[in-house]
């Protein structure tokens, strides 16, 4: 509790704090403070054209920030409150107090309610919305533990709140509600099927529409990357490559995302394994076995595809 209070003091001074969510660790700052938000971009080395997600404590606070339709409110109530799932929704921005750097100059805003007791308490005690991307250097592997944040940004930020390992391990799904049909701009911890089942209608994906413009985080071609080159859909490693397996295999491997073939376990392990094997003195690259492309496997494949981009 004392560290939460300290974190709130730091945030109110216009500084940044790293804290866990259920997805990955975030780099939090006051969403209304231009200087604080610019510090996020500077610390991460993040392109200013790449918008941030605003984290809220509840649906009512979100409605003060964005224009909610009846269906948008029902989506937030279901996925945020009833199911406590990691869904970010994009809506028209109504709050003139939100920093223009949060939205990267767009008329829309990305909102989500995190499902982690530390980040929830941080937002509630701060008393207003906090913007937060992942707490890592831009384009590099997202952190899922205190240690990963410390090794990357520890020297650049005043405080990291330790909440253990993240339970989901991949960033939230981002659903754009400003157009119809609705569009998934980034796959994540909520699957396309789960969204369509709730809505009773089809949603599209940015890949299907070949969307190039950056309207949300996670849309840059190269992202989530270790220093070593990544080779995906690999049945076996090449000479001096580290090898990440999935499920049962006769090939020797360095790490296995899930021996039982559990995609949720694989998601939890992905970023940590990429970080562990990112060692140029031992390996020439990292090869990853094929991952089934359904449910959260879609999000895993999105991350490793972007990690492998050159």
Secondary structure by P-SEA (a helix, b strand, c coil): caaaaaaaaaaaacbbbbbbcccccccccccccaaaaaaaaaaacccccbbbbbbbccaaaaaacccccaaaaaaaaacccccccbbbbbcccccccccccccccccbbbbbbbccaaaaaaaaaacbbbbbcccccccccccccaaaaaacccccccbbbbccccccccccbbbbcccccccccccccccaaaaaaaacbbbbccccccccccccccccccccccccccccccccccccbbbbbcccccccccccccccccaaaaaacaaaaaaaacccccccbbbbcccccccaaaaaaaaaaaaacc
